[in-house]
C-alpha cells in the first residue's frame, strides 16, 4: 500500500503543512519529509550546543565521507536524510540528521520548549552550515518496529515495560505543550543492546502549542496509525488525542503482532479506521484488552490522556518487565524463518492483502 494524500476540508486553515501520509506498511523507511514552506520567523534561543560548521557546506546533497569539523559522514541511512557519522576524536558513532537550513526553526524549537527527559532523545551537537543544519544523535540499538517484526509479538510483561516508556515520553511532551504527530513504533529506539530502554528518537514533526488549545488543522499521519478524526470531515482535531490513538495502534501491534486496521486498498483501510473495526486477540489478558479499548476509541474525548495511561492497572500490574535473555535476542535476530521473509513476500505479492508482520 502506498502513501495516499487526503485533501483537507475546504476553507480549513492549516497551521503547518498539508496532509502527507507516510506509508509505513510496505517499506522499512518512511517517505522523506519535504521542506516546510512559508516565511520563517526568528529562531528562538535553544540550549543545544549550536555552532557553525567549520567546513563549507555545499548546496547539493551531502556526499558520503564528508568532513564536518570533528565528524565524518559515512554512508547514508535508508531514506536519504540521515547518515552514519563518526566522531573522530573519540571513535563514537552517531546518527546525523540533515535538514535544509530554512527548517532550523521547526527542527530546534521543540527542543527549546521541552525540558530534557530520559525517554526523549536530544541532539548531542548541532552544526549550522550555509545551506544545511546537521543534528547528531547517539546511535540506537534498533527500534520497536524492527523488534516486533522479529519477535512477531511480545509477552505482556515485556510489552508493558516498553510501552510504559513510550507513554511516559508522550506524556512529557504533552505536558510541555508539544504534539508529536506521526507517532509509530519506528520512532521509538533502543539505547542499550539488551533492548530494554527506549527513547523517542527525535522531535521531528512535533507541533509547538501556544496555549491550552491543542486543536490542529493540518492532517499529517502514517496510514496504519492515523486516527478516525483526522480522516473525517472535521475542520480541526485534538492533536494530543490523535497521539494517544497512535499509541493505541502501537500497543495493539506489540501484543498482537499485526496492525489493528489492515487492508491493501487505502480507501478500505480508512473505512475500517473510521468505523473503529478491529478484533482483539483472545489470548490477551482482560487488563490489556481494557487499555487498548481505552486508547482506540472513535471519539477523541473518550480516550485516556497520555498521563492517564500511566495509571492504568495493566501497567501498574506489570511494573517489573521480564527481560529477554541475550540468547533469545540472538535467536530473534539470527534465525532465518522457514517461509519467505516479509520483504520477499511484499516484493512478489505487492497487490495481495496482507499485514505488516506476515
N, C-alpha and C positions, 0 to 999 in steps of 0.2 A: 504494500500500500504506500502510495506516495503522499507527500505533503499536499494538502488541499487548502488554498486560501479561501476564506469566507468574507464576504463583503459586510462591513459594518452597517448598522441601520442608517437609513437616510436621515440627514440632519443631525446625527450624533457627532459631537466633537471628539477629538482624540487627544489625550494628554501626552502621548508619546509617539506611538507608531501604529500603523495599521496591522490588522491581524496577519500573522505569518506563522503558520503551523509547521514546526519542525518535526517531521515524522520519525519516531523512534523505533518503528516496528520492523523495518526491513534492513536497517544498517546499524552498525555499531557507532557510527559517528553522526551526530546531528548536523543539519544543514548549517553552513557558515552564516553567521549573523551579518546583516547588512549594516552599513554605517548609518547612524542616525542623521536625519536631515534637519534643517531649520537653523536659526541663529543660536549660537552657543553663548550662554551667559558666562560671567566671570567665574573662574574656578575658585571654590571656597577653600579655606585653609584645610589642609589634610595632614594628619600626624604621621603618615607614611614617609619613609626616607626617600623623598623625591629629589632627584638631582639630574642635571643634564647628562646626556650620553656623551662620553669623552671622545667618541669617534663619529665622523659624519655618517648620516643615515640617508640612504637613497630613497627616492620616492617610490621606486618599484618594489615589488615584493621582496621579502628578505631571502637572501640566498643562504644555503647551508654553510657551516663552518665560518660564519661571520663573527668578527670580534667586536664585543661591546664592553669596553672597559675591562673588568676582571672576568667577564663571561665570554664563553664561546658558544654560539648557537650551533647545534648539531642538526640531525635530521628532523624534519617536521613531523608532528603527530598527524593522525588522520584528521582531515577537515581543513588543514592549511593555516589555521590561526595560531596554534600552539606549537612550540618547538622544545625539544630536549636541549637543555643548556648546562654547561659545565662551568662551575666557579673555579677558575684555575688556581688561585692561592690555596684552596682547601681540598680541591678534588671532589666537592659535593655536587651532586646533580640536582637541577631544578627544572621546573616546567615554566617556560617563558610564554606568556600570552601577549600577542602583538595586536595593537589597535591603531587605527588612524588617530593622529593627534587631535583631530576635531572631536573625538569621542572622549577626551580626557575628563570632562565634567561628569558625564554619565558613568564612566568607569570608576572614578575616585570618590565621587560624592557619597555613595553609600558607606564607604569605609570611614569617611569623616564623621558620619552620623552615628555609626554603630560602635559602641564600646567593645573592646576585644573580648572574645569568648572562646572557650576551649573547643567548641564544636563548630566554629566558623573560621575557615582559613583566611589568612590575610597575606598580602604580598610581603615577602622578606625584603624586597627592594623594588623601587620603581625608577626607571630611567626614561627621561623625556628627550626625544630627538626632534629634528626639524619636521619630520613627516609622520613619525610613529611614536607610540607610547609602549614601553616594554615593562611588564609586570612579572616578577619572578616569584614563583610559589615552590615550596618544598615538593619533591617528587612523591606522589602517593604510591601505595601498595595495592593498586587495583581499586575497583569501585563496586557498589552494591549491585548494579546491573549485571556485571560480569560474574559476581559471586552467585547470584540467583540462577543465571544461565548454567553455571557449572553444577550447582547443587540441586537444581530443579525446584526445590522448596526448602524452607528452613524449619527446624523444630521450633515449637512455640517459645521455649525459654530463650533460645539464642536469638530468635526474631524479636522478642520483646526487648532484650538488651540493646540490640542495634536500633530498633525503631524508637526507643526512648531517646537515644542520642539525636536522631533525626528530628523528632518532635521538639526536643529542647532547643536545637538550633533555630527552628522556625519560630518558636515562641519568643526567643530572644530578639529575633529580627522584628517580629510584630510589636513587641513591647516598646521598641525604639523607633517605630514609625517606618519600617521597611516592609513592603510587599514584595515577595520574591519572584512570583510568576514563573512559569515554565519549570515547575518542580518535577523531578523524576528521579528514579533510582540512580541513574548515571551521575547525577550531580553530587552524590554523597560518596566520598572516597575515604579509603583507609589510611591511617597514619602509622600503622605498625604492621609488621609482616604476619602476625597472628590473625589479623583482620578482625579485631575486636573493638577498635577505636575509630570512630567516624568523625568527619568534619564535612560541612558544606563546602565544596571545592572553591567557590568564589561567589561574588555578588553580582555577577553579570546579569543584566536584565532586571535587577531589583529596582523598584519604584520607590522614591522617597516621598512620603506623605508630608503635607504641610499643615495638617491638623488632625482632629479625631476622625474625620470622614475618610473612609478608605475606598470610596467609590472610584472605579476605573471605567474608562470608555473604550480604550484600545483593547483589541481581542487578540491575544498572543499566547499560544499554548501548544503543547505536543498532543496530537490527536488521542492517544491512548489515555492521557491524563486530564483532558480538558473537562471542565465542569459543565453541567447542562445549562446553567445560566449564561455562560459565555456563548453557547450555541443558540440560545433563544433570541427572540426579537427585542429583548430588553435593551434600553439605551445604555444603561450602566449596570455594574455588578460590584459586589463586595470582593475586593482583592484578597483580603485575609481569608474569607470563606472559600474562595477558589483555591488558595494554597492548601487549606485543610482537605478539600476534596482530593487534590493531587496526593496528599499524604495517605488518604484512604485507599487510593488506587495502588500506591506503593506497598502499603501493608498487606492488602489482599494478594498482590503478586508475590510478596515474600513468603506468604503462608500457603498459597495455592499452587505456585509455580507457573501461573499464566495470568494474563490481564483479566480483570472482571468483564470488560467490554471488548469484544473482538469481532472483526469482520474484514474481509478483503476489500469491500467496497466502502469508501468513506461515507456515503450517504446512509448506508445501512448501519455502519458503526455509530454515526452521530445519532441516528434514530434510537438505537439501544441506550445510548447515554441519556438522551432526552427523556426516555421512558424510565430510566433507572433499572433496566432489565439486566439483572445478574443473579447468579446462583452461588450460594455459599457451600464450600465443601463440607460434607457431613463429618469429616474427621476432625474439624476444628472444635475446640472447647467452647462452651457457652460464653465465657467472658470475651474470648477472641472474636466470636461472631457478633457479640454485642458492640464491641468497639468499632468493627468495620461498619456495622449498620449506623452507628452514630456519626461516622465520617462521610459515608456515601449516601447522604440524604439529598433528595432532589431540591428541597427548599433550603437555601443557604442559611437562613436564620435558625434553622433547627439543628445545624451541625454543632459539634463541640468546637470551642476555640482551641487554638494551639496550646495554650496554658492548661485548659481543661483536660486535654488528652493525657497530660502527665498525672492527673488524679484518678484516671480510670482504674478500676480494680484489676484488669488484666495486667497492666504494667506494674501495679503495686504488688501483685502476687508473684511476679517474676522478677524480683529485684536482683537476684543473683543469676545472671545468664550462664548457661553451660558454654564453656569454651571449647571449640573443636580442637582436637589434637593436631599436632603437626603432621602425623601420618594421614589423618583424614584430609587435611588441606592438600597434602601431596597427591592423594588419591583423586580429589576433586579436580585438580588441575591437570593431572597427567594421564589418567585412564582414558583411552580412546573409546567412545561409545560404539556399540556393536552396529547400530544403524548409522546411516549417513549423518554427518554433522549438520547443525542447523543452517550454517551458511550455504552448504552444498544443496540442501533441500530447497532453500529460498531461491537459489540461482536456477535450479532445474524446474521448480514448480512455483514460479513467482506469482502466477494468477490463481493458484489454489488457495482456498481459505484455510488458514492455519494460524495458531497462536505463536507468540514470540518464542516460547520455550518448548516447542515441539508439538 
